[in-house]
Amino acid sequence: MGVAGCLKITKLILLDICLNLTNLVLTFINIHLFYETENSKYGNISLFLLWFPGIVTAAGFLYLYFTGSKATEQLDTKKVVAYPLILLLFYPILPVLLTVVYLIKKDDVHYERARLARLFASFLDHAPQFVIRVVVVVLMGIPHRGLYTRNDTAFILSMVASILSLVLSAIVFNESRVFVAVRLFISVPMFAAIFSARAFTLAVFMREALKDNTWGLHQASGFGVLIVMAAINLGLYRWCGQDWPRSIVFSLTSLLVPSGYANDPFYYQLPNQNLLKPQTKYAKAPRLRKQGSRDEIEIQLQQQNDQVSANGDGEDITHLVPMKSGRYLLSHIIINTVVLLIFSIYFYMNTKREVNADDVLVLPQILCVVPGLFFGVGRSFLHDDILPIYEDNTTTTQKCDGGLRKGIKITFAVIFTIIGYAAIGGEIVNAIIYKLFQFAKDN
């Protein structure tokens, strides 16, 4: 086993086993504390979130089967029944089990399944669990013998584990094929800023919705924002060319950070990619100058595949028309930012909150929204569909045009990234001014 193999196994043990087990154990400790301190509402939500990835993936599997998808038509009846049941019942421990099986058998199928299981657990379980933990640690506290403390070790450790799991998963799921510099200097701050703004803001909404036993328009709006965001994401995925099953699943995984838009065939993100075929059999369709309709492009690509197979020139790879990644990322960030801002203004103007709730509602909007927006705009310019560079350039003019487009894309990405870092400094100053204003107002 070479160095690369050792690094791969080390990452699997640390991220897919240790980090998952840490999140799982801490979540059960948190749930126990919820019930022990009579916060059963939060305990019930936290318990539901453990199985939420299983519910979503099982529903997606059944949708594919009952709509006659080629991805499931080859399965026998036993597997059609067993797969969704396993997803529903054992998903909290499934990423760890699949990783252990891969380490024993060393087969690519279990490796792919283990990675996907961990990624969906991060987006659909660990990320929303972080929101609950913000409610507890920052807004409410855990009562111990009648006293409230904000320093509960289990909750703080679980917050660290949750955000670490989510950011790492967002990078792996969306940025595995880009340069390290792009991941470090654009993608990491982009995901961290977007997640922080949304998580802390949604924590206030959840606290307002659950702080008493009454239920009305105001309380419903605390959860209604999630439905609005999911519906917007679904519409954006369809608008950008994604198929229905992936649009539904990715619209939910994109509630706290954008995900699944990168057309990465390794994680089955290409529209209409068969889930039961090896990911190495698929690739993005080349971007050509002489574009026809979508159907014409697919027919042309299929003819090319058939020709490759007939001539025996190599492995038959199916080329699929990708979704528009840059368009989705840019529109997702802008529209969801506006939605959260509208709900934040509504809650700020129509509720009486503690000072710490005001800080959690206002400060993330000040500190994270603007930098996250600039990082997102910069990152979107580096995707293929923004100022596209064609792969069939032949003339000198076409090649010069391609080089110019590439230069413009990189220039805009660098400019917006620099503005994003500058915005962080400016927003910190704004946050200090806001706190000074609050201090003067209180005194």
N, C-alpha and C positions, 0 to 999 in steps of 0.2 A: 504493500500500500504506500503510495507516494504522499508527498506533503499535501497536495490538493485533497486527497482522500481523507487524510487525518483532519484537515480543517473542516471538511464537510461533516464528518462524524462529530467533531467537537461542537460545531454550530447546532447540529441536531440535538445533541444532549443538553446543551445550555438553553437553547431557545424553544425547541419543540417539546422537551421533557421537563427540564427544571423550571423554566419560566411558566409553563402551563400548569404544572403541579403547584407552584407557588401561588398563582392566581386562584386556582381551585381551592386549595386549603384555606387561604385567607378569605375567600368569599364565604365558605362555610362558617368560618369563625365570625365574620361580620353578620351573617344571617342569625347565628346563635345569639350574638349580642343584641340584635334587633328584637328578637322574641323575648330575650331576658329582660330588656328594658322597656317592654310594652310598645315597641315601634313596629308592630306586626305588618303595617301597610308597606313599609320599606322592605321588610323581610320577605313578604310575598312577592314584591316586584323583583327583588334580587334573586329569589328562587326561580321565578319564571324566566329571567334572563339567562340562567344557566342552560336551560333547555331551548331557548329561543333560536339559536343557530340550527338545532336539530329540527325544530318545527319548520323553519324556512326552507332548509335543504330537502327535507322529506316532502314538503308541499311542492317544491320545484320538480323533484323526481316524479311524483304522481302526475303533475301537470304534463310533463313530457310524455309519460306513458299513455295517459288517456287522450292526448291529442294526436297520438300516432306518430310520435317523433322517431326518426331513424336511430336516435341515441339509445332507445330502450326496446325497440321491437325485436332485438336479438335475444333478449333475456327470457328465461323460462319462468313459469308461474311462481316457483319457490323463491327465486331471487326478487321478483316483483313485490312479493309480500315481505320478504326478509329485509331488504335494503331500507325501506322507510321505517320499519319497526326498530331496526338497529339505530338509525339516525335519531329517532324520537326518544328512545330509552337510554342510550348510552353516549350521547354526544358530549357531555361534560368531560368524559375520560377518553373519548374516541381519538383525539389527536395524539395523546400519549401512547395508547395501545397500538395505533398504526405505525408510529415511529419505532416502537420496540420491535414490531414485526419486521419492519424494513431492516433494522440493524441485525436481525437474526437471518433473514432470507436474502438480503441485499438485492432485491428486485425493484425495478423502476416503478412498477405499478403502485406498490405500497408507499414508495417515496412520494409520488405525486399526490396520492390520496391523503397522506399525513400532512403534507404542506398545505393543501387546500383546506383540510379540516382545521388546522391551526389558524389559518388566515381568517376563515369565517368566524371562528371563536373569538378572535381579536376584535373584529369589526362589530359583531352582533352581541357579544357578551362582555368582554373586557372593557370596551369603550363605554357603553351605557352604565356599567357598574361604576366606572369612574365618576359619572354624574351623580349617582346616589351617594358616593363617598364624599363628594364635595358638599352635598346637602348636609351630611352628618358632621364632617370635620369643620367646615367653615361656617355654615349657617345655623346648625342646631346643636351639635355636641352630643356626646353620649353620657347619660346620667349614671353616676356611680354614687350610691347611697345618698341620693337626693341632690348631689352636686353635678354640675356640668363641666366637662373638660374638653378642650380642643386638642389634646395631645395624646389621644388614644393610639398606641403604637401599631396595633393591627390595622387600623384604618389608614394610617399614614403610609405604612408599608404597602398596603394593597393599592393605594393611589399611585405610588411609584411604579409598582408592577404593572398596573393597568396602562398607564401612559407609555411606559417603555414597550409593552407588548404591541400597543396600537401603532406607535410611530414606526417601529421596526417592521411591522406587518405592512403598513402603508408603503414603505420604501420597497420592500420585497415584492409586493403584489403589483405595484405601479411603475417602479423605476429599476427593475432588475437588468434592463438592457441599455441603460444610459451610462455616460461617463461618471466616474467617481466624483469628479469636481462638481458636476451638475447635482448629483445626489446630496453632497455635503453642503454646498453653498446656496442651493435654491430649494431643493425638495424638502430637506429636513426642516429648515425654518418655515417653509410654506405649510407643511402638515402640522407642525407644532403650533403655529399661530392660529390656523383655522380651527384646530381641535380645541385649543384653549378658549377661544372666543365662544365657540358653540357649547362646549361642555359647561363652562361656568354660567353662561346665560340660561341654558336649559335647566341647570340646577335650581335657579331661582324660580323658574316656571313650575318645576316639580314641587318645590317647597310650598309655593302658593296654592297649588292644586290639592295638596295633601295635608295642609296644616290644621284643618278642622274637618268635621264630618259632614258639612253642608256641600251641596253640589249644585252648580248653576253655570251660567255662561262664563263667568270669570274663571271658575275652577276647570271647566272643560277646555278653555283656551290654553291652559297649561300643557295639556296633552295634545290638543288640536294642532299645535304648531308642528308636531312630529308628523301628523297625517298630511298637513299641507306640504311640508318639505319632501316627504316620500312621494307624494303625487307629482310635485314639480320635477323631482329627479327622474321619475318614470317617464314623464313627457319629454324631458331633455334627452334621455337615452334613445327613445324611439325617434325623436327628431334628428339625432345624430347618426342613425343607421343601425342601432343595435337590435337584436331580435327580442321577442317578447319574454321568454324565460329569463334570459340574462338581465334584461331591463328591470324585471320585477325584483330579482335577487339583489342586483347592484344598487337599485334605488333605495333599498333598506340599508345595505352596507355603507352607503354614502351619506348617511344622516349626520355623522360627526366629522368625517373627512371624505373627500372624493375618492372613489375606488372603482376598479374594474374597467377603466376607460382606455387602457394603454394598448389594447389589441395584442396582448402577449399570448401567443399560442400555448406556451408552457402551462399557463393557468386557465386555459380554455376560455379566453376572453373574446376570441374572434366571433363575429355573428355567424350563427348556424354551424359552429364547430361541433362535431360529434363527440360526446362525452366518453364513448366507449372505445374510440380509436386512439392510438398513441399520439401524443401531442407533436411528435416529430414528423407526422404525416401532413401537417398543416403549416401554412405560412401566409403572410399578408400578400395580397395581390399587388404587383408593381404598379406604381403611379405612372400612367402613360399620357402623352400629350394628346393622342387621338382617342379621346374618351367618347364612348357611346352611352347608351342607357345601362343601368345596372344589369339587366338580363343579358344584354349583348356582351358585356364584359365577362360575365360568368360563363357564357357559352364559349367565348374565345379561350378563356383559361382552361375550361374542360377539354377543349380540342387540343390545347398544348399538352395537357397531362396525358391524354390518350396517345399523342404522338411520341411522348417520352417513353411510355410503356411499350408501345409497338416497336420502337427502335432499340429498346434495351439500353438506353443511354444512362440510366440511373434510377434511383428510387422515385416512385410516383408520389409527388407531393401535391396536395390539393391547395390551391391558392384561393383564399376567400377575401371578398371585398371588406376592408376594415371599416369600423365606425370612425367618425370624425372626432378624434381625441381632443385636439386643441379647442375646437368649438365647444365640446362638452365641458371641458375644464373651465374655460373662461365664463361661459354662461352659467354654469353651476355656482361658481364662487360669487358672481355678481348678484344673481337672483336670490340665492339663499342668504346672502348678507343683507339684502334689502328686506327680506321676510323677517329675519331675526331682529333687525333694527325696528321694524314696525311693531312687532310684538313687545320688544323691550320698551319702546315709548309708551305703549298701552299699559304695561305693568307699572312703569315708573309713574305715570300720571294717575292711575286708578287704584293703587294699593298703598297701604301704610305698612312699611317694612322697617325692620331694624337697620341700623347704620351698616352693619356688616353685609346685609342683603343688598343695600344700595351699592356698596363697593363691588360686590360680586356681579351685579347687573351692569354697572356703568364702566368699571375699570377694564374688563376684558374687551368691551367695545372700543375703548380708547386705545388700549395697548396693542391689541392683536388684529382688529379688523382691517385697518388700513395697511399695515405691513403685509399681512396675509394676502390681501388683495393685490398688492404690487408684486409679491413673489409669484402669485398665481398667474398674473398677466405675463410676467417674464417667462415662466415655465411653459405657458401655452404656445408662445411663439416658436418653441423648439420642436413642437409636434409637426407631423408630416403635412397635415391638412391646412396649416396656416402658412401662407406664401409657399405653396407646394413646389418641391423640386422634382422634376420628372426624370424617370429612369431611362427614357429612350431618346435623350438628347444626342443628336448626331452632327449637326452643323456647328460651326464656330459660334454663330450668334446664339444658338440654343445653349451651348455650353457656357458662354459668358453670362447669359440670362440666369442659368442655374447657379453660377458662382456668385452673382450679384444678390440673388434671392437668399442664398445661404449667409452671405455677409450681413444682409439686413436683418435676418432672423436672429443671428448671434448678437448683433449690435443692440437690437431692441431688448433681447433677453438680459444682456449685461446692464443696460440703462435702467430697466425696471427693477432689477435685483439690487443695484446700488441705491435706488430710491427707497426700496423696501428696507434696507439696512439703515438708511438715514431716517426713515419714518420711525423706526424703533426708538432711536434717540429722541426724536421730537415727541413721540407719544409718551415716553417716560417723563419728560418735562411737563406735558399736559396732565399726566396722572398726578404728579406732585402738586401742580397748581390746583387740581380738583380736590385733593386731600386738604390742602391749606384752606380752600374755600369752605369745605365741610367743617374743618376745625373752627374757623372764624364764625360760621353760622351756628355751631353748637354752643359757642361761648359768647 
